[in-house]
Amino acid sequence: MFLIFALLAACTGDDGPVVIAPVVTASVPPEIVAASWQVRMAKADVRAPFEGRPSWVAWYETRRPDALAALASESDPAGLARAHTEYAAIYRQSALLAANAILQVYGADIQPSDPAETAYLLGVSGVLMKRPEYAERLGQSGSSAVAEIVRRDAAWQAWATAPVGLPDEPAGTTLVQGRPGELPVGGFAPMDLALVGEPGVVSAGDPGDLFALARWHEARAREADPASAAVIDQFLNPFRLPLEARVPDGDALASDTWLFMSAYTSAADMFFSSLVAQGNVPGAEALAGRSAYAAIATGCSTSGKVDVDCVIEQSAILGSAIETAMAAQTGGAADGFHRPFSNYARAGVLRAVDLYARARGEDEASGILRINAYDRNIDNAIDPVFILFLAAWDAGNRNTTRATELVHQNLRQVPGLELARAPLDALHVRLSRNAAPGVPTH
């Protein structure tokens, strides 16, 4: 953190002692603030290609399915690629959420009455999570009475033992090809599995289906705009599953279509997060002269550790600096959209430095920043990708209460999300039953 010290009182005696108070100065140079999409789009002519269009109105109002359809009708290839890429990230995090819940409920808390088919659910979750101790459970559902589970189990086992590229439908789902701008057609509903040795069924969702949906949307994104291939990779890197390799990339120079109303103030911010996700921390830090988020991450790293309080403070300073610069673009007068636009940066910097801290092995700092990012993920800045990202993390930490609330918020935005809710509900019930009286379950 960059500090200067201001002398507030320079005399002693009756006037009191000398008081020196620290004053925090922004880590982000003014020229980087000025280059943000928020400040540039304070001018009506720069904002004009987006303003008033049904697609971006729906995006602003967090109606993603409507935005997707509108982008197709407006013949916006890059916008359409962005919308499908966002869905590809959402479904990856939904698959991670489901896999985390399954490993917790049927791995850590396995019970004799659990359905026999949970061996398959553990196996596919183990593959997605790169957990071989669970992946080896594939192939143990051959005696199941559920023919669909037997078929999927055999398909995943065959792929896991001889993986030659990732198939579009690794679980044998029934996705229809579809076109960019459409949502996929397929039967994505949880299955009821019979308990062993006692009456009743449990609802089960297959994370393999969610992974298939993620890959379906990624394919539609690439089909919609082949020229955006590098940006698609860069956008997805922070959200890929442990199974997947991060794609090494150069600076893809994301256009305003990818930045407008995003968690990134600039293309360099997106590149920073992508490099961090690849584990290339030095490369990410080298962007401090171009990226607001890199500047804050490096400026708030002292004694080899991320200073969480500094990052939180700098996120507020960056938001205020953006608002001030936006007003300056229009003669000094604030406008109603200035605060909403700056909110994207307030949340975005915390999300990016969370990833930075995690890549450095600072899990505690990462977690604190993640929670603070959620607190700023409000109103127009609500991002369904981040919501599912946080819910997946919560499921892995057995925090089913908040994870359930987050999933519920997105059921209308994300068709098929019930597949993730089913194992999350099962985990919540399991934790509730196992908790001693008076002991919280989250």
C-alpha positions as semicolon CSV with decimal commas, in nm:
position;residue;x (nm);y (nm);z (nm)
1;M;0,000;0,000;0,000
2;F;0,129;0,342;-0,088
3;L;0,114;0,578;0,211
4;I;0,201;0,940;0,258
5;F;0,196;1,112;0,593
6;A;0,025;1,444;0,649
7;L;0,126;1,672;0,934
8;L;-0,197;1,779;1,098
9;A;-0,049;1,975;1,389
10;A;0,306;2,101;1,409
11;C;0,318;2,258;1,752
12;T;0,333;2,139;2,110
13;G;0,240;2,273;2,450
14;D;-0,116;2,404;2,485
15;D;-0,189;2,313;2,127
16;G;-0,119;1,946;2,198
17;P;0,137;1,706;2,057
18;V;0,228;1,667;1,693
19;V;-0,023;1,435;1,527
20;I;0,074;1,251;1,211
21;A;-0,210;1,073;1,033
22;P;-0,164;0,830;0,746
23;V;-0,341;0,921;0,427
24;V;-0,398;0,647;0,172
25;T;-0,332;0,742;-0,187
26;A;-0,471;0,543;-0,475
27;S;-0,249;0,266;-0,607
28;V;-0,396;0,305;-0,955
29;P;-0,244;0,577;-1,174
30;P;-0,493;0,827;-1,321
31;E;-0,415;0,720;-1,677
32;I;-0,527;0,363;-1,599
33;V;-0,847;0,493;-1,441
34;A;-0,908;0,708;-1,749
35;A;-0,867;0,404;-1,976
36;S;-1,136;0,203;-1,795
37;W;-1,450;0,125;-1,990
38;Q;-1,651;0,307;-1,723
39;V;-1,473;0,638;-1,775
40;R;-1,459;0,611;-2,152
41;M;-1,829;0,526;-2,166
42;A;-1,923;0,826;-1,959
43;K;-1,932;0,996;-2,299
44;A;-2,255;0,937;-2,484
45;D;-2,090;0,874;-2,821
46;V;-1,872;0,595;-2,680
47;R;-2,169;0,444;-2,499
48;A;-2,399;0,474;-2,799
49;P;-2,331;0,127;-2,952
50;F;-2,472;-0,033;-2,636
51;E;-2,724;0,213;-2,498
52;G;-3,090;0,136;-2,548
53;R;-3,040;-0,201;-2,712
54;P;-3,271;-0,473;-2,575
55;S;-2,975;-0,707;-2,525
56;W;-2,776;-0,480;-2,296
57;V;-3,086;-0,356;-2,116
58;A;-3,162;-0,719;-2,030
59;W;-2,798;-0,773;-1,931
60;Y;-2,809;-0,469;-1,699
61;E;-3,125;-0,607;-1,543
62;T;-2,956;-0,949;-1,500
63;R;-3,199;-1,123;-1,738
64;R;-2,937;-1,337;-1,910
65;P;-3,166;-1,567;-2,115
66;D;-3,337;-1,259;-2,262
67;A;-3,001;-1,096;-2,331
68;L;-2,879;-1,408;-2,513
69;A;-3,182;-1,415;-2,743
70;A;-3,163;-1,041;-2,808
71;L;-2,793;-1,054;-2,901
72;A;-2,877;-1,317;-3,161
73;S;-3,156;-1,104;-3,308
74;E;-2,925;-0,800;-3,318
75;S;-2,659;-0,992;-3,514
76;D;-2,384;-0,917;-3,262
77;P;-2,126;-1,198;-3,298
78;A;-1,891;-1,083;-3,021
79;G;-2,177;-1,010;-2,782
80;L;-2,330;-1,349;-2,854
81;A;-1,994;-1,518;-2,796
82;R;-1,962;-1,337;-2,465
83;A;-2,309;-1,444;-2,348
84;H;-2,245;-1,810;-2,433
85;T;-1,899;-1,792;-2,271
86;E;-2,054;-1,661;-1,952
87;Y;-2,294;-1,954;-1,951
88;A;-1,999;-2,188;-2,011
89;A;-1,838;-2,047;-1,695
90;I;-2,164;-2,065;-1,499
91;Y;-2,220;-2,431;-1,580
92;R;-1,859;-2,518;-1,497
93;Q;-1,903;-2,367;-1,152
94;S;-2,240;-2,541;-1,120
95;A;-2,067;-2,872;-1,198
96;L;-1,802;-2,789;-0,938
97;L;-2,076;-2,711;-0,686
98;A;-2,250;-3,044;-0,751
99;A;-1,922;-3,238;-0,739
100;N;-1,819;-3,073;-0,412
101;A;-2,155;-3,156;-0,255
102;I;-2,142;-3,516;-0,377
103;L;-1,792;-3,572;-0,241
104;Q;-1,904;-3,432;0,093
105;V;-2,231;-3,619;0,132
106;Y;-2,142;-3,956;-0,024
107;G;-1,769;-3,949;0,040
108;A;-1,701;-3,785;0,375
109;D;-2,043;-3,872;0,523
110;I;-2,130;-4,198;0,346
111;Q;-2,416;-4,397;0,502
112;P;-2,522;-4,764;0,455
113;S;-2,860;-4,653;0,320
114;D;-2,711;-4,440;0,041
115;P;-2,825;-4,553;-0,306
116;A;-2,595;-4,796;-0,483
117;E;-2,576;-4,554;-0,776
118;T;-2,386;-4,301;-0,566
119;A;-2,070;-4,492;-0,662
120;Y;-2,116;-4,348;-1,011
121;L;-2,180;-3,997;-0,878
122;L;-1,863;-4,019;-0,669
123;G;-1,672;-4,149;-0,971
124;V;-1,772;-3,874;-1,212
125;S;-1,716;-3,611;-0,943
126;G;-1,372;-3,754;-0,880
127;V;-1,288;-3,728;-1,250
128;L;-1,401;-3,365;-1,272
129;M;-1,215;-3,275;-0,952
130;K;-0,901;-3,476;-1,033
131;R;-0,953;-3,685;-0,720
132;P;-0,837;-4,036;-0,821
133;E;-0,945;-4,187;-0,491
134;Y;-1,304;-4,113;-0,593
135;A;-1,264;-4,153;-0,970
136;E;-1,181;-4,520;-0,911
137;R;-1,544;-4,572;-0,804
138;L;-1,644;-4,568;-1,171
139;G;-1,748;-4,908;-1,297
140;Q;-1,917;-5,013;-0,973
141;S;-2,276;-4,946;-1,077
142;G;-2,320;-5,240;-1,314
143;S;-2,577;-5,404;-1,085
144;S;-2,793;-5,092;-1,064
145;A;-3,154;-5,119;-1,171
146;V;-3,131;-4,771;-1,323
147;A;-3,033;-4,832;-1,684
148;E;-2,933;-4,470;-1,743
149;I;-2,682;-4,481;-1,457
150;V;-2,534;-4,806;-1,591
151;R;-2,493;-4,648;-1,935
152;R;-2,335;-4,330;-1,803
153;D;-2,107;-4,522;-1,571
154;A;-1,974;-4,731;-1,861
155;A;-1,926;-4,418;-2,077
156;W;-1,731;-4,230;-1,811
157;Q;-1,522;-4,536;-1,722
158;A;-1,430;-4,586;-2,087
159;W;-1,330;-4,221;-2,124
160;A;-1,140;-4,210;-1,792
161;T;-0,928;-4,511;-1,883
162;A;-0,846;-4,389;-2,235
163;P;-0,904;-4,012;-2,251
164;V;-0,837;-3,887;-2,603
165;G;-0,960;-3,531;-2,587
166;L;-1,279;-3,440;-2,406
167;P;-1,600;-3,548;-2,578
168;D;-1,878;-3,292;-2,601
169;E;-2,109;-3,523;-2,411
170;P;-1,892;-3,725;-2,172
171;A;-2,188;-3,850;-1,972
172;G;-2,393;-3,953;-2,274
173;T;-2,643;-3,670;-2,231
174;T;-2,899;-3,584;-2,498
175;L;-2,791;-3,235;-2,600
176;V;-2,924;-3,110;-2,931
177;Q;-2,671;-2,921;-3,144
178;G;-2,860;-2,593;-3,143
179;R;-2,748;-2,255;-3,275
180;P;-2,581;-1,954;-3,114
181;G;-2,844;-1,750;-2,933
182;E;-3,043;-2,054;-2,824
183;L;-3,046;-2,245;-2,499
184;P;-2,983;-2,621;-2,532
185;V;-3,261;-2,874;-2,555
186;G;-3,230;-3,180;-2,335
187;G;-3,369;-3,357;-2,033
188;F;-3,174;-3,209;-1,745
189;A;-3,363;-3,310;-1,437
190;P;-3,243;-3,482;-1,121
191;M;-3,301;-3,856;-1,093
192;D;-3,473;-4,030;-0,800
193;L;-3,253;-4,308;-0,662
194;A;-3,383;-4,569;-0,418
195;L;-3,231;-4,591;-0,072
196;V;-3,074;-4,920;0,036
197;G;-3,244;-5,117;0,312
198;E;-3,512;-4,861;0,386
199;P;-3,804;-4,700;0,204
200;G;-3,766;-4,375;0,019
201;V;-3,566;-4,214;-0,257
202;V;-3,307;-3,940;-0,283
203;S;-3,292;-3,684;-0,563
204;A;-2,956;-3,691;-0,743
205;G;-2,805;-3,453;-0,996
206;D;-2,522;-3,557;-1,227
207;P;-2,234;-3,304;-1,243
208;G;-2,142;-3,463;-1,577
209;D;-2,459;-3,312;-1,724
210;L;-2,359;-2,968;-1,602
211;F;-2,012;-3,011;-1,750
212;A;-2,171;-3,113;-2,080
213;L;-2,382;-2,796;-2,071
214;A;-2,069;-2,590;-2,010
215;R;-1,897;-2,742;-2,311
216;W;-2,211;-2,698;-2,522
217;H;-2,214;-2,323;-2,452
218;E;-1,841;-2,294;-2,512
219;A;-1,888;-2,456;-2,852
220;R;-2,170;-2,213;-2,937
221;A;-1,949;-1,920;-2,831
222;R;-1,673;-2,028;-3,068
223;E;-1,928;-2,085;-3,343
224;A;-2,083;-1,741;-3,292
225;D;-1,754;-1,553;-3,327
226;P;-1,441;-1,747;-3,425
227;A;-1,243;-1,424;-3,400
228;S;-1,305;-1,421;-3,024
229;A;-1,138;-1,758;-2,961
230;A;-0,848;-1,616;-2,759
231;V;-1,077;-1,398;-2,547
232;I;-1,302;-1,696;-2,479
233;D;-1,004;-1,889;-2,345
234;Q;-0,892;-1,594;-2,137
235;F;-1,239;-1,542;-1,989
236;L;-1,281;-1,910;-1,901
237;N;-0,939;-1,973;-1,746
238;P;-1,036;-1,869;-1,389
239;F;-1,348;-2,088;-1,403
240;R;-1,227;-2,412;-1,558
241;L;-1,260;-2,734;-1,360
242;P;-0,959;-2,909;-1,203
243;L;-0,993;-3,167;-1,481
244;E;-0,918;-2,905;-1,746
245;A;-0,591;-2,744;-1,839
246;R;-0,579;-2,366;-1,838
247;V;-0,501;-2,234;-2,183
248;P;-0,174;-2,037;-2,194
249;D;-0,243;-1,714;-2,373
250;G;-0,105;-1,383;-2,479
251;D;-0,293;-1,060;-2,426
252;A;-0,617;-1,117;-2,616
253;L;-0,708;-0,747;-2,600
254;A;-1,074;-0,795;-2,514
255;S;-1,295;-0,539;-2,686
256;D;-1,557;-0,320;-2,521
257;T;-1,819;-0,580;-2,609
258;W;-1,643;-0,812;-2,361
259;L;-1,571;-0,542;-2,102
260;F;-1,896;-0,345;-2,086
261;M;-2,075;-0,424;-1,758
262;S;-1,813;-0,685;-1,671
263;A;-1,602;-0,744;-1,360
264;Y;-1,298;-0,606;-1,547
265;T;-1,222;-0,238;-1,603
266;S;-0,990;-0,315;-1,895
267;A;-0,856;-0,590;-2,116
268;A;-0,542;-0,592;-1,899
269;D;-0,755;-0,676;-1,593
270;M;-0,900;-0,978;-1,772
271;F;-0,550;-1,083;-1,876
272;F;-0,433;-1,045;-1,514
273;S;-0,701;-1,284;-1,386
274;S;-0,629;-1,532;-1,665
275;L;-0,256;-1,537;-1,588
276;V;-0,321;-1,581;-1,216
277;A;-0,551;-1,874;-1,291
278;Q;-0,267;-2,033;-1,489
279;G;-0,035;-1,991;-1,190
280;N;0,174;-1,731;-1,372
281;V;0,195;-1,489;-1,081
282;P;0,507;-1,303;-1,206
283;G;0,344;-1,249;-1,545
284;A;0,031;-1,116;-1,376
285;E;0,230;-0,880;-1,153
286;A;0,412;-0,743;-1,457
287;L;0,082;-0,591;-1,573
288;A;0,081;-0,338;-1,287
289;G;0,157;-0,057;-1,532
290;R;-0,155;-0,134;-1,739
291;S;-0,404;-0,312;-1,513
292;A;-0,581;-0,146;-1,221
293;Y;-0,620;-0,483;-1,054
294;A;-0,253;-0,576;-1,096
295;A;-0,155;-0,236;-0,957
296;I;-0,365;-0,292;-0,646
297;A;-0,254;-0,654;-0,604
298;T;0,114;-0,562;-0,614
299;G;0,074;-0,238;-0,423
300;C;-0,109;-0,414;-0,143
301;S;0,142;-0,698;-0,110
302;T;0,376;-0,629;0,178
303;S;0,632;-0,862;0,336
304;G;0,536;-1,131;0,090
305;K;0,167;-1,130;0,185
306;V;-0,150;-0,972;0,052
307;D;-0,273;-0,700;0,288
308;V;-0,647;-0,765;0,286
309;D;-0,739;-0,434;0,451
310;C;-0,538;-0,249;0,189
311;V;-0,714;-0,428;-0,097
312;I;-1,057;-0,355;0,050
313;E;-0,965;0,011;0,095
314;Q;-0,819;0,036;-0,253
315;S;-1,132;-0,114;-0,406
316;A;-1,333;0,171;-0,256
317;I;-1,076;0,427;-0,371
318;L;-1,078;0,289;-0,724
319;G;-1,458;0,304;-0,737
320;S;-1,456;0,667;-0,622
321;A;-1,177;0,758;-0,866
322;I;-1,377;0,610;-1,152
323;E;-1,687;0,807;-1,051
324;T;-1,488;1,130;-1,030
325;A;-1,330;1,070;-1,369
326;M;-1,668;0,987;-1,521
327;A;-1,811;1,315;-1,395
328;A;-1,512;1,502;-1,536
329;Q;-1,589;1,358;-1,878
330;T;-1,929;1,528;-1,873
331;G;-1,829;1,867;-1,736
332;G;-1,811;1,773;-1,368
333;A;-2,172;1,668;-1,322
334;A;-2,252;1,326;-1,178
335;D;-2,505;1,112;-1,364
336;G;-2,729;0,836;-1,239
337;F;-2,534;0,559;-1,409
338;H;-2,195;0,660;-1,269
339;R;-2,233;0,481;-0,936
340;P;-2,378;0,162;-1,088
341;F;-2,095;0,144;-1,341
342;S;-1,828;0,200;-1,075
343;N;-1,978;-0,082;-0,867
344;Y;-1,847;-0,332;-1,121
345;A;-1,494;-0,222;-1,034
346;R;-1,550;-0,226;-0,659
347;A;-1,649;-0,592;-0,672
348;G;-1,419;-0,685;-0,960
349;V;-1,091;-0,585;-0,795
350;L;-1,173;-0,795;-0,486
351;R;-1,252;-1,094;-0,708
352;A;-0,928;-1,059;-0,903
353;V;-0,706;-1,019;-0,597
354;D;-0,886;-1,313;-0,435
355;L;-0,760;-1,527;-0,724
356;Y;-0,415;-1,368;-0,691
357;A;-0,397;-1,452;-0,320
358;R;-0,514;-1,808;-0,385
359;A;-0,248;-1,856;-0,653
360;R;0,012;-1,745;-0,398
361;G;-0,110;-2,001;-0,145
362;E;-0,275;-1,742;0,080
363;D;-0,605;-1,918;0,129
364;E;-0,716;-1,715;0,431
365;A;-0,668;-1,383;0,252
366;S;-0,840;-1,528;-0,053
367;G;-1,144;-1,631;0,149
368;I;-1,178;-1,292;0,318
369;L;-1,159;-1,112;-0,016
370;R;-1,414;-1,352;-0,166
371;I;-1,666;-1,274;0,107
372;N;-1,606;-0,901;0,070
373;A;-1,652;-0,932;-0,306
374;Y;-1,989;-1,094;-0,239
375;D;-2,088;-0,803;-0,016
376;R;-2,020;-0,569;-0,310
377;N;-2,185;-0,797;-0,567
378;I;-2,503;-0,589;-0,553
379;D;-2,772;-0,439;-0,773
380;N;-2,657;-0,414;-1,135
381;A;-2,313;-0,560;-1,048
382;I;-2,463;-0,895;-0,952
383;D;-2,275;-1,151;-1,159
384;P;-2,419;-1,503;-1,193
385;V;-2,073;-1,642;-1,271
386;F;-1,942;-1,516;-0,937
387;I;-2,256;-1,625;-0,753
388;L;-2,207;-1,986;-0,867
389;F;-1,830;-1,957;-0,808
390;L;-1,902;-1,864;-0,445
391;A;-2,171;-2,131;-0,408
392;A;-1,928;-2,400;-0,530
393;W;-1,673;-2,284;-0,273
394;D;-1,937;-2,290;-0,001
395;A;-2,039;-2,644;-0,091
396;G;-1,678;-2,757;-0,057
397;N;-1,671;-2,591;0,287
398;R;-2,004;-2,752;0,387
399;N;-2,173;-2,412;0,412
400;T;-2,500;-2,533;0,267
401;T;-2,714;-2,247;0,395
402;R;-2,558;-1,971;0,188
403;A;-2,488;-2,201;-0,106
404;T;-2,858;-2,293;-0,120
405;E;-2,956;-1,925;-0,115
406;L;-2,714;-1,848;-0,396
407;V;-2,842;-2,134;-0,611
408;H;-3,202;-2,028;-0,553
409;Q;-3,117;-1,678;-0,682
410;N;-3,012;-1,820;-1,017
411;L;-3,265;-2,094;-1,091
412;R;-3,443;-1,875;-1,348
413;Q;-3,120;-1,753;-1,502
414;V;-2,960;-2,097;-1,541
415;P;-3,176;-2,374;-1,691
416;G;-3,083;-2,710;-1,541
417;L;-2,937;-2,567;-1,222
418;E;-3,164;-2,808;-1,032
419;L;-2,895;-3,067;-1,110
420;A;-2,665;-2,885;-0,869
421;R;-2,934;-2,810;-0,615
422;A;-3,018;-3,180;-0,567
423;P;-2,682;-3,290;-0,418
424;L;-2,661;-2,964;-0,225
425;D;-2,999;-3,038;-0,065
426;A;-2,884;-3,391;0,015
427;L;-2,574;-3,254;0,186
428;H;-2,780;-3,005;0,384
429;V;-3,012;-3,280;0,507
430;R;-2,717;-3,503;0,596
431;L;-2,546;-3,228;0,794
432;S;-2,870;-3,142;0,972
433;R;-2,926;-3,503;1,078
434;N;-2,568;-3,549;1,194
435;A;-2,550;-3,225;1,391
436;A;-2,576;-3,250;1,768
437;P;-2,865;-3,054;1,928
438;G;-2,786;-2,687;1,939
439;V;-2,488;-2,715;1,702
440;P;-2,522;-2,498;1,386
441;T;-2,509;-2,684;1,054
442;H;-2,317;-2,412;0,870
